[in-house]
């Protein structure tokens, strides 16, 4: 038996105290007081981290509440057909019934499924964190291992400034930061060197997307203003999506196909 599971073993053998559930309920009810105390006491970087964490928790909670709110809507009633002939003025009239709407979350998922791109590479190999990040040892005796060095090609914005080394968790080396990509237009059968605007989606992980990591299959946004593409209304198209088709860290350049 592992050393730290003696409590669980005791509970399995002898059960819980009579007032265990009540004590747990009261403990949970008092939790907000502890959170409030922490929010008032913590200062500096710890305070900022705590405030950010609490903010994201509250946002998530609000979204969950909103998603579960069922609104009412009117929809066509395909119910029983009345017997006998109906007058002409009643033929166009539709009976309505109250029906519950699907939660907004389900709707959002359906929209996302319907609006998926028809991409050149629909399936790509997932990149594990061990592959993308390398542990950087820090501290006087190199014992701390909370920093990560990004080993793949990445994109950072024009006005990007690094955090102070003390607080920087993810280090993106200058040699692996790319600003341009070789984008092939599938209809024109021509390749252009275009500036990257941003990383739209990395299929391996949302974290890679936020860090701007570019791997095979990543959807990037490129500036196509120099191609002279125009919309039906006559406006110049500025940004378009493209999918990366090579392994940039091996080739030393980003090759992509424009999604048209």
C-alpha positions in Angstrom: 0.0 0.0 0.0 1.4 3.5 -0.9 2.4 5.5 2.1 0.0 8.3 1.6 -3.3 6.3 1.2 -3.8 5.3 4.8 -6.8 7.7 5.2 -8.6 6.3 2.1 -7.9 2.7 3.4 -9.4 3.6 6.9 -12.5 5.1 5.2 -13.0 2.0 3.2 -12.7 -0.3 6.2 -14.6 1.7 8.9 -16.6 4.3 6.9 -17.0 8.0 7.7 -17.9 9.9 10.8 -21.6 10.5 11.4 -21.3 14.2 10.7 -18.7 13.9 7.9 -21.1 15.1 5.1 -22.3 18.0 7.2 -18.7 19.1 8.0 -17.8 18.9 4.3 -20.8 21.0 3.4 -19.9 23.7 6.0 -16.3 23.6 4.8 -17.4 24.3 1.3 -19.8 27.0 2.4 -16.8 28.8 4.2 -14.6 28.5 1.2 -15.5 31.9 -0.2 -14.3 33.5 3.0 -10.8 32.0 2.5 -10.8 33.2 -1.1 -11.7 36.7 0.0 -9.0 36.7 2.7 -6.4 35.5 0.1 -7.4 38.2 -2.4 -6.9 40.9 0.3 -3.6 39.5 1.7 -1.7 38.5 -1.5 0.4 41.3 -3.1 2.8 41.6 -6.0 3.1 38.9 -8.6 1.3 36.3 -6.4 -1.7 38.7 -6.1 -1.8 39.2 -9.9 -1.7 35.4 -10.5 -4.4 34.8 -7.9 -6.6 37.6 -9.3 -6.2 36.3 -12.9 -7.1 32.7 -11.8 -10.2 33.9 -9.9 -11.3 36.1 -12.9 -11.0 33.1 -15.3 -13.0 30.9 -12.8 -15.8 33.5 -12.6 -15.9 33.9 -16.4 -16.2 30.2 -16.8 -19.0 30.0 -14.2 -20.9 32.8 -15.9 -20.6 31.0 -19.2 -21.9 27.7 -17.7 -24.9 29.5 -16.1 -25.7 31.2 -19.4 -25.4 28.0 -21.3 -27.8 26.2 -19.0 -30.4 29.0 -19.1 -33.2 27.6 -21.3 -35.1 30.3 -23.1 -38.5 29.9 -24.6 -39.3 30.2 -28.3 -42.2 29.7 -30.6 -42.1 27.0 -33.2 -44.4 25.4 -35.7 -46.7 22.8 -34.2 -46.8 19.7 -36.4 -49.4 18.2 -34.2 -52.8 16.5 -35.0 -54.7 17.5 -38.1 -58.3 18.6 -37.4 -61.0 16.5 -39.0 -63.2 17.9 -41.7 -62.7 20.8 -44.1 -61.0 24.0 -43.0 -62.1 27.5 -44.1 -59.8 29.3 -46.6 -58.8 32.0 -44.1 -57.5 29.4 -41.6 -55.4 27.4 -44.1 -52.4 29.9 -43.9 -52.5 30.2 -40.1 -50.0 28.1 -38.3 -50.4 26.8 -34.8 -47.5 27.5 -32.5 -46.3 25.8 -29.4 -43.8 26.7 -26.7 -40.6 24.8 -27.1 -37.3 24.9 -25.3 -34.3 26.2 -27.1 -31.1 24.2 -27.2 -28.5 25.6 -24.9 -26.2 28.2 -26.5 -23.2 25.9 -25.9 -24.6 23.1 -28.1 -25.5 25.7 -30.8 -22.0 27.0 -30.7 -20.5 23.5 -31.2 -22.9 22.9 -34.1 -21.8 26.1 -35.7 -18.1 25.2 -35.3 -18.7 21.8 -36.9 -20.6 23.3 -39.8 -18.0 26.0 -40.4 -14.9 23.7 -40.4 -12.5 24.5 -43.2 -11.9 22.1 -46.1 -8.1 21.9 -45.5 -5.4 20.2 -47.6 -4.2 18.1 -44.5 -7.3 17.1 -42.6 -5.3 14.7 -40.3 -1.9 15.5 -38.8 0.2 13.8 -36.1 -0.4 15.3 -32.6 2.7 17.0 -31.1 3.3 16.0 -27.5 4.5 18.6 -24.9 7.7 16.6 -24.4 8.4 17.2 -28.2 7.5 20.9 -28.2 9.0 22.0 -24.9 12.3 21.3 -23.2 12.7 21.7 -19.4 15.0 24.6 -18.5 16.7 24.2 -15.1 16.9 27.4 -13.1 18.0 28.6 -9.7 21.4 28.7 -8.1 21.8 24.9 -7.9 19.7 24.2 -11.1 17.0 22.4 -9.1 14.0 24.3 -10.2 12.3 23.1 -13.4 9.3 25.3 -14.1 10.6 27.0 -17.2 10.1 25.6 -20.7 12.1 26.2 -23.9 10.0 26.1 -27.1 11.8 23.8 -29.6 9.5 24.4 -32.5 9.1 27.3 -34.9 6.9 30.1 -33.5 5.4 33.4 -34.4 5.3 36.5 -32.1 3.6 39.8 -32.9 5.3 42.9 -34.2 5.3 44.7 -30.8 6.3 41.7 -28.7 8.3 42.3 -25.6 9.7 39.5 -23.5 8.8 39.3 -19.8 11.5 39.7 -17.2 13.5 36.4 -17.0 12.3 35.9 -13.5 8.7 35.6 -14.5 9.0 34.1 -18.1 7.7 30.6 -18.1 7.9 29.9 -21.9 11.1 30.9 -23.7 10.8 31.3 -27.4 14.3 31.5 -29.0 15.0 34.3 -31.5 16.3 31.8 -34.0 13.0 30.0 -34.1 10.8 33.1 -34.6 9.5 33.4 -38.1 7.8 36.4 -39.7 7.2 35.2 -43.3 5.8 32.1 -45.0 6.0 30.6 -48.5 2.3 30.4 -49.4 1.1 28.5 -52.5 -2.1 29.6 -54.2 -3.8 26.4 -55.3 -5.6 28.0 -58.3 -2.8 30.2 -59.6 -0.2 27.5 -59.0 2.2 30.1 -57.8 4.1 30.6 -54.5 4.5 33.9 -52.7 6.6 34.9 -49.7 4.0 36.6 -47.5 4.2 38.1 -44.0 2.4 36.2 -41.2 -0.3 38.1 -39.4 -1.0 35.5 -36.6 -1.6 31.8 -35.7 -5.3 31.0 -36.0 -5.2 27.4 -34.7 -2.7 24.7 -33.9 -4.5 21.3 -34.0 -2.3 19.8 -31.3 -3.2 22.1 -28.5 -4.9 25.4 -27.7 -1.8 26.3 -25.6 0.4 26.0 -28.7 -2.0 28.4 -30.5 -1.7 31.0 -27.7 2.1 30.7 -27.8 2.2 31.0 -31.6 3.8 27.6 -32.1 3.8 26.6 -35.8 3.8 22.8 -36.6 2.6 20.8 -39.5 -1.2 21.3 -40.1 -1.3 24.6 -38.2 -3.7 27.2 -39.7 -1.9 30.6 -40.0 -3.2 34.0 -41.2 -1.1 35.7 -43.9 -1.2 39.2 -45.4 -2.3 38.8 -49.0 -2.8 42.5 -49.9 0.1 42.3 -52.4 -1.6 39.5 -54.4 -4.4 42.0 -55.3 -7.3 39.7 -54.4 -10.7 41.5 -54.3 -14.1 40.6 -52.9 -17.3 40.6 -54.9 -18.0 44.1 -53.6 -14.6 45.3 -55.0 -12.8 45.6 -51.7 -9.2 44.4 -51.4 -8.7 41.2 -49.3 -6.1 41.9 -46.6 -5.8 38.7 -44.6 -6.4 35.1 -45.6 -5.9 31.7 -43.9 -3.3 29.1 -45.0 -2.4 25.6 -43.7 1.3 24.7 -43.0 2.2 21.6 -45.0 5.8 21.0 -43.9 7.8 20.6 -40.7 9.3 24.2 -40.3 11.8 23.2 -37.6 13.4 20.7 -40.0 13.3 22.7 -43.3 14.1 26.2 -41.9 11.1 27.8 -43.7 7.3 27.7 -43.5 5.5 26.2 -46.5 1.8 26.6 -46.6 -1.2 26.3 -48.9 -3.8 29.1 -49.1 -7.3 28.2 -48.1 -9.6 29.6 -50.9 
